[in-house]
Amino acid sequence: MSAAGRFDAFRAVAGRHGRVGDKLLDALAEKRADAAGPPEAWSPGVAECLDLPHASGLGPASYFADLATPHGRRHVRVCTGTACFAACGGRHLGEVERELGVTADGVSADGKVSLQAVRCLGYCYTGPTALDGAEPCTGPGLADQLAGRAVPRAPGIRAVDATGDPVLLGSVLAGEPGWQAWPQALAARTPDEIRAEVEMSGLRGRGGAGFLVAAKWAAAGGRPGAVVVANGDEGDPGSFADRLLMEEGPDRVLEGLALACFACGAREGVVLVRSEYPRALTRMREAVECAYADGHLGARVHGSLVTLDVRVVAGAGSYVAGEETALIAGLEGGRGCSRSRPPYPTEKGLWDAPTVVNNVETLAAVPWIVAHGGAAYARRGVPDQTGTKLVCLSERFARPGCYEVEFGTRLERIVTELGGGLRDGAELAVLQVGGPLGGFLPAEGLDVPLTERDLAARGAALGHAGLVAFDDSVEPREVLRHLWVFADAESCGACSPCRVGSRRGLRLAATGGPPDPGYGRWMRVMEEASLCAFGRRIPPAVRSLARAYGDRLASWEA
């Protein structure tokens, strides 16, 4: 039976048991915390307790990093994402391994301490970073903090509005209360009117694809059993905007989700928060409890005919599982692999219900649009890219943090005026835009507006708009190798072009020599035939890095 056939069989079995797959990942995570041995030793028993086939437990347990990684009584997650790599050339991982006495299998000799390398912990502004359990340790002296020789350091996110009238940071900077637009919408608006305002605004998804939000809502709107998912699985190393919003403005995020559910006729909302954000997970769960207590959620909300239930789910460690079809697969208790389309999630998504997936930043803009009108939002930014965007600046900048800017703001202004250039007088070598697969620009190529179209014309992509600066302390070939390590580690393996191509690229980069003669051909296969955007974006990202470094990586531009 094919992989797709096996998963369809799992869905059929799980569906007969009342969507029991919803409980599977939580049950696996609970067992992982005190289980010994690899997933095949303990995951079948978890599935059996839920009356599922053994394979239904082994599949996700061997796929998701949080479940497949051995856990000791003390579990430390060390960020190896791009911003932390840029901060110190990746040396911190080896230092932490030596300090904790961890061997090649990620566990100390006595079995009490385990270490897991993750791609981002959302502290890109103060890296390198680790989570000791749920306690963050950041910055220089990371190993000393984990050893108890220094006090753990975890500064808050610097949040700055550069627009004069923030759409997204109002609740964070000024403490604007949430749940203002929601009761008014229930009392005086129809779902069609909410969709019309969002359509007028021109709001596009902020998760990377940039799809028109109103069009996605319309595709699912009115279909029986519709579900809206708030995607808090922000995984782009270099971006921490979603963590900021979920931790400091959870009510705004939930209100946006509620308005989206209302506009789509959905009675169910789901918030997925990546496990690497433990504080955000806690804050969102607390916000949901308060929302029920205050009457914003539940049956007959604020005396209307609307019933809306929202639940918060923790991710299990996967970059690709932030892609909407992979996210849905994970929510159903399966491996977080991308699925072919059509059918699109708006037709057949979570448990075959019409499903809208919007990322956290997208939803956080909706209350402002509903309160101020779509036309007011459309006047912000530029005609073909309206509104504002949260841009995250990494640790290498003199003033790292999260900045709200209008679309069309030039990167040069963001880097030099807002970010203050690089710290300690260092010179910018290349700038990564929009995550590892977004693309790279040379220091002299920043005179470009912050829009999807303008960045694409330069070989980059907007993504989550995380900006990671590299200075000359990191060798170009090390940056290239880091990119291929990320691609190989995070490929879900669902399709051959990405699975084979990412492994082949890593092997070539590790040799330090030029690419093989067939390099250009198999890179084109990756770009054109990969199942999802992850595999398709790897070749353009590698080429943009080669262009940004010029002669030093010229052979990789094919």
N, C-alpha and C positions, 0 to 999 in steps of 0.2 A: 504493500500500500504506500502511496506517495506521502510526503510530509503533509501536504494539504489535506489528503484523505484521512490521515491519522488525526489531524486536528479537528476536522469536521466530525469524526466519530466521537472525539472527546466532547465537543460542543453538544452533540446529540445526547450523550450520557448525562452530562452535567445539566442540560436543560430538563431532563426527566426528573432530576432531583432538586428542582426549585432553584436553579442558578447557584448550585452549591460551589461552582467554580469561584464565585465571589469570595468565598471563605478560604480558598485553597492557599493563596500566597501568604495570608496572615497565619494560617496554621503551619505552613512550612517555616516561616520566619520564627515563630514561637518555638518550634522544635529545634531549629538550627542553633538557637541560643544555648541549649544544653546538650546537644547531640555530639557524639564523637564519630569520627570517620567521615568518609566522603559521602556525597548525596545518595549514592546507590545503597548505602547501609541503613539510612533512616527515612528517606523520602517515600518509599513504597508503603511503609506503615502509616504515614500521614494520609496518603490517598485512600488506603483501606478503611481508615476510621471515618472518612467522608463517603464511603461506599463508591469510590471511583477506582478505575483500573490502576495498577501500580505505575504504569507508564505515565499516567496523568500527573503523578507527583514527581517522578524522576525528570520529566521534560523541563519544567520551569526550575527545579532545584539545581539542575546541572547547567542551566543557561544564565540565570541572573547572578551577578557577581556577589551580591550579599549572601546568597544561599549557597553558592558553590565554594566560597572561601571558608577555610577552617576558622573556627572561633575559639579563642581561649577565654579564660575568666575575664581577662582584660583585653579588649579589642580596640586596636588603634587603626584609624584610616588616615593615610597620608596622601595628600593631593599631589599628583604628578601632572596636573593640567598645564596648559601653555603658560599662564601667568606665573605660576609657581616655578615652572621650568625656566622662564626668562629671568626670574628674580635671582637665581643662583646657579644657572646652568644644570639644574637637576641634581646637584650634589647632595641635597638634603635627604633624599631617600636612603642612600647608602649610610649616611651619618645616623639616621634613625634606626636602620636595621642593626647597625653595630651597637648602638646604645641599648637597644632592647634585647639584644642577643638572639635575633630572629634568624633562622636558617633559610635555606632556599625554598622550603615549602611554606614559608610565611608564619611559622610557629616557633616559639622559643624551645630550647632543649627540654625544659620542664613542663612544656605544654600549657603554661599559665598565660602566656602573652601571645597574641596573634596580630599580624599586620596585614592590612589590605591596601593596595595601591588603587586609588580612585582618580577620576579624571577632573573633578572639580568639586570644591566644597563651598564655593560662593564667597571666599575671602580673597579674591583676586587682587584687591586693593592693598593687601598687607601680607602677601605671601613671603616665604612658603608656609604651608598650613597643614595642620593635622587635627583630627578629632580623636580625643582620648575618651572613648565612650561617647558621650554627648558634649564633652567639654572641649571647646576650641583652643588650640595653641597656635600662635602665628608669629611670623617675622623671624629676624635673626635670633640665633640661639634656640632654634626649635627643639633640637635634641636635649638641650639643658632643661627646657620646660617639661618635656616628657619624662625626664629623669628626676624631676623634683628639685633640681638645683636652681631653678628660676621660676618665678611666678608666671603661670599661664597668662598670655597676653592676647586679647581679642577686641581690638577697638571697633566701635560702631562704624557704619557706613556713612561717609560724608555725602549728604544729599544736597544738591544745589539746583535751583531753578534758574535757567538762563533765558526764560521767555518773558518774564514779567507778569504772567498770568498762567500758572501751572494747571494742566489738566490732570496729571497723574500724581504729582507730589504735594498737592494741597493738603491731603490728610496726613502726610508724613511731616511736612514742614510747619503747617499752621494748625494742625490738629482738627481739621475740618471733620465734623461728624459724618458718619456714614448713614445709610438708610434714609436719606432725605427724598431722593427721586422715586423710590420704590412705592411708598404709600400713595403718592400723588399719581403715579402711573396707574396703579390699580383703581384709583377713584375716578380718573378722568381720561384715561387713554385706552385704546384698543391695541391688541398685538400688531395689527396692520400699521397703526400710527407709530408705534415704536420702531418697527422695521423701516418705515418711511424716513424717520429722522436719521437712523443709522445709515440708510442708503444715501441720503442727502449729504451726510458728513464725509462720505468717501473713506470711512475707516477700513483699513486693511489689517489682516492678521499680523501680529507682531512676533509670531513664533519663527519666522524665516521664510515661509512660502509667500506671504503677502497677498493672500486671496481676499477678495472683497467680502467683508463680514456679512453684509446684508444679503448677498447672493447665497452664501452658505446657509444662512437662516431661512431664506425663502425655499431652498431646496428641501429642507426638513420640516418647515412650518406646516401645521395642519395634519401631518401624518400621525396616525394613532401610535401611542407609546413612545413618542420622541424623548430623547435624553440629551442633556447638554453636559459636556465635560469641561471643567476648567483644568487646563494642562499646566500644572506647576512642576513639570519635569524638565525645567530649564537645565540643559546639560552643556551648553556651549562654554568651554573653559574661557574665562575672560569676562563673562557676564554674570551679574549678581542682582539685576533689576527685579526679577521675580521674587528673590529672597527678601529684598527690601520691602516690596509691596505686601508680601504675605506676613512678614513679621511686624511691620509698622503700620500697615493699613489693611488688615484682613477684612474689616467690614466693607471697605470699598470694593474689594475683590468679590466678596459674597453678594453684594448688591448688584454688581455687574452680571454675575452669574444668574441671579434671580430675574433680572430684566431680560436676559437672553432666553431663559426658560419661558418667561411670559410671552415674549415675541415669537417663540417657536411652538407654543402650545405644549410645552413639556411639563410633566408633573414630577420629574426626577432630575436632580443635578448631582454630579460627582466632582469632587476636587481631588486630583491626584498630586501629591507632594512628593518630591524625590526624597529618598531616605537620607541622602547626604545633607538635608536641611532639617535636622531634628527640632530646632526651635520654631521654624516656620510650621512644621507639622503640628506642634503643640498649640501655637497661636491660632491656626486655622480651626483646629478642633474646638478650642475654647470659644472662638467667634461663632461657630455653628451652634454650640450650646446656648450662647447668649441670644442668638437670633431666634431660636425656638422659644426661649423664655420671654423675649420681648414681642412675640407674635409676628415676626417677619417671615417665619417659615412654619409649615405645618398645614393643618386643614383650615379652609376658609380664611385665608390670610387677610387680616385687617377687615374682616366682615365681607370680603368679596367671595366670589364663587371659585377662586383660585386655590388649589391645593398644591403645595410644593414641598418636597422632601429632598434634603441634601445630606450626603455622607462624604467623609474625608477618608481617602485611601493612601497608604504609604507605598511608594515605589520600592523596587528591590535591587537597583543598581544596574542600569543599562542606558547607554547614550541613545541607541537607536529606538529604544522603547518610548522616546519622546515623540517620534513620528506617529501620526494619528492612528494608522492601522495597527502598528506595533503596540501602541499604547492600549488600544482596545483589546488586542490579544492578551496582554498582560492583565488587564482588568478582569478578563474572563477566566483567569487562572492558567493561561497557556504560556508558552515561550514568547518573549516579546519580539517577534519577528514581523517584518513588514509583509503585507498581503498585496497581491495584485489587484488592480482596479481597472474597470468596474467589476462588481458594484462598488459605488462610493459609500463611505460611512453614512452620509445623509440619507441614503436609501436603505442600507443594511449594515448596521454598525454593531454596537454593544448588544450582545444576545439577539442579533438580527433586528434590533429596533433602529429606527432612524436616529442618527447620532450626530450632533454638532460638537466638534472639538475646537475650542478657542483657548489661546494661551492666557496666562494670568494678566499680562500687561494689556492685552486686547480688551479683556473684560473690565479692567480697572478704568478704562476710558469711557465706558458706556454710561455710567451715571452722570458724568459731566455733559455728555452729548444730549441725554434725555432732559437734563435740567436747563441747559443753555440753548439747545437747538442744534440740529445738524448743520444749518447754514453758518452758525458761529464757528463751529469746528472746521468747516470747509475753508474758512478764511485764513486758517492757520496753515503754515507750511507753504507748499508750492502747489500749483493746479493739479499736477498729476500724482502728487504724494502729499495728501493733506494731513494736518494735525501735528502732533508732537511725538517725540521719541525719547526714551530713556537710553542714554549712552553711558557705558561703564568704562572707566579708565583704570588701568592696572597699576600695580605697585611701582613700576619703573617711572611713572610720572611724578612730577614735583607735587601735584595736587590730585592724587587719585580719588576716585569716588564715582557717584552716580549723578549724572547731569541730565536735566530735562531740556531739550532743545527743540526748535522747530525744524521740520524737514526742510532741506535746502541749505541749512547751515554748513559752511565749508569745513572740511576736516582740518584744514590748516588752523582755523580759529579754535576749533575744539582742542586740538593738540597744544597749540602755543599759548593762546589766551586763557582758556578755561583750565587746561591741564598744567599750564606753566612750563611746558617742555619737560625734559627728563630731569630727574633728581641728580644732585651732585655734579651738575654741569656736564653730564654725559651727552653724547651725540646719538641721535636716533639713526639706527641702521635700516630697519624695516618695521612696518606697522602691520600687524595682523588685524583684519576687520571682520567681525561677524563670526568668530569662532574658528577652529582649526581648518574647517572646510569652507570658510568664507572667502579667504584670499588674503594676499599680502601686497602692500604698496611700498615703494621706495621712499626714503625721506624727502626726496625732491618731487614726489608725485602726490602731494596732499591737497593741491588746489582743485578739489573735487567736491561738489555738493553732496550732502548726505541724503541721497535718494537711491532707490533700488536700481533705477535705470542708469544713473551716472556712475555708480559703483560697478555695475555690470560692464559698462563700456571700458572700464579700466581693469577688467578681469577679476574683480572682487565681488562680494555679495554682502547685503546688509545683515542678514541673520538676526541675531539678538542685539547687534550693534555693540558688542564688546570690543574695545580697542586695547590690544596688548602690544606694548612697545618692546623692541629688541635693540639693545645697544651692541657695540662691537665686542663686548666681553663674551658673547656666545658665538661660536664658529658657525658659519652658514651650513656646513654639512651636519652639524649637530642639530640645527633647527630642522633640516630636511629629515634626518633620522627620527626626530621626535614626532614629526607629522606622520610618518609612515608607521611608527609604533602605535600612535593613536588609531590610525585607520585599521590596522591589523587587530588590535585589541577590541575595538568596538564594533567591527563588522558582525552583524547578527548571523551570517553564514547561510541565509535563506537562498541566496542566488550565487551561482558560480562566478560571474564576472567580478563581483565585489570580494567574495571570499578568497578566490585564487589570486586576484590582482593585488589585493592589499598585502597578502603574504609574500607575493613575489616582489612587490615594491620594497617591503621591509628588508628582505634578504639582499637586494641590490644596494639599498642605502647603507646597510651594515658593512658591506665590503669596502666602502669608501671609494670605489672606482666608478667609471662611467656606466650608464645603463647598457643593457644587452641590445643586440641588433633589432630584436623584435619589440623593443620598448614602446615605440610610437603606436604600433598596431594594437597591442593588448591594452594600452591606456585608452585608446579610442573605443575598444570593446567595453571597458569599464564604464566609460562616459555615456555610451549609447544604450547599453543593454542591462545595466544594473536595475534591480527591481524598484529601488527607492532613491531619493535624493542623496542619501549618504554615499553610495557607491558612485553615483553620477557626478558628485561634487569633488571627489578626490583628485582626479586628473587636473581640472582647472585650478584647484588650490596649489597643487605641486608646480604647475606651470607658472602661476603668479608668483610663487616664491622664487623660482628660478629667474624670472624677469626682474624681480625686485633686487636680487643680489647680483645681477649682471654676469660678468665673466666668471665669477666664483662658482656658479652653478649652471653655466650655460648649457651643458650637455643634457640637463634634465628638462629643458623647455620644449622638447619635441611633442 
